[in-house]
Amino acid sequence: MEISEFQELMAELYLARDRRRGVYATLLWVVEEVGELAEAVRKGDVDSIGSEIADVIAWVCSLANILGIDVERELKRKWGARVCPRCGSNPCTCPNE
C-alpha cells in the first residue's frame, strides 16, 4: 500500500470523527501513541512495537487529513532527493546530536 492510499483509507474510516474531535485532541492521540511506542521499546516487546508504529503512523495521517496535508507529497518534497535535508549527503554526515 502506498502512503497516499493509506492516508485515504484513514480519511474514509475516520475523517468525520477526527474533524469533530479537532486538531488538538487528535494531536494528543498522536502523542499518546508515541508514548505507547516508547513503552513497548523500553520493554523490548517486539510484537507490540510493530503495532504501535502502525498506530503512530495512522494517527499522524489522521492529523494530516484534518489539516489538509498530503503526507506522501511532503515526504517526497523533504526526502525525494534521497539525501539528508540538512547536510545534503547520503548517508548523513551531520554531527551527532
C-alpha positions in Angstrom: 0.0 0.0 0.0 1.3 3.4 -0.9 1.4 6.2 1.7 -1.3 8.1 -0.1 -3.5 5.1 -0.3 -3.2 4.6 3.5 -3.9 8.3 4.2 -7.0 8.0 2.0 -8.1 4.9 3.9 -7.7 6.8 7.2 -9.9 9.6 5.8 -12.6 7.1 4.7 -12.6 5.4 8.0 -12.1 8.3 10.5 -12.1 11.8 8.9 -15.6 12.8 10.0 -14.9 11.7 13.6 -11.4 13.3 13.5 -12.9 16.6 12.4 -15.4 16.6 15.3 -12.6 15.8 17.7 -10.4 18.6 16.3 -6.7 19.2 15.7 -5.5 19.5 19.3 -7.4 16.5 20.6 -6.1 14.4 17.6 -2.6 15.6 18.3 -3.0 14.3 21.9 -3.8 10.9 20.4 -0.6 11.1 18.4 1.4 11.9 21.5 -0.3 9.1 23.4 0.5 6.6 20.7 4.2 7.7 20.7 4.2 7.1 24.4 2.8 3.6 23.9 5.5 3.0 21.3 8.2 4.2 23.7 6.9 1.9 26.4 6.9 -1.1 24.0 10.5 -0.2 23.0 11.6 0.2 26.7 10.1 -3.2 27.5 11.6 -4.8 24.3 8.2 -6.0 23.4 8.9 -6.7 19.7 5.3 -7.8 18.9 3.8 -4.6 20.3 6.5 -2.3 18.7 5.2 -3.0 15.2 1.6 -2.5 16.2 2.5 0.8 18.0 4.4 2.1 15.0 1.4 1.4 12.8 -0.8 3.3 15.3 1.5 6.3 15.3 1.5 6.4 11.5 -2.3 6.1 11.5 -2.8 8.9 13.9 -0.3 11.1 12.1 -2.2 10.5 8.9 -5.4 11.4 10.7 -3.9 14.7 11.9 -2.6 15.4 8.4 -6.1 14.8 7.0 -7.7 17.3 9.3 -5.1 19.8 8.4 -5.3 19.1 4.6 -1.7 17.9 4.3 -0.7 15.3 1.8 1.8 13.2 3.7 3.3 11.4 0.7 3.9 14.8 -1.1 5.6 16.2 1.9 7.8 13.2 2.4 8.8 13.4 -1.3 9.4 17.1 -1.0 11.7 16.7 2.0 13.5 13.5 1.2 12.8 13.0 -2.5 16.4 13.7 -3.4 17.4 10.8 -1.2 19.8 12.8 0.8 19.7 14.3 4.3 17.9 17.6 4.1 20.3 19.2 6.5 23.8 18.1 5.1 22.8 17.0 1.6 24.6 13.7 2.0 23.7 10.0 1.7 24.5 8.7 4.2 24.0 11.6 6.5 27.2 13.3 7.7 25.6 15.7 10.2 27.5 15.9 13.5 25.9 13.6 16.1 23.4 15.4 18.3 
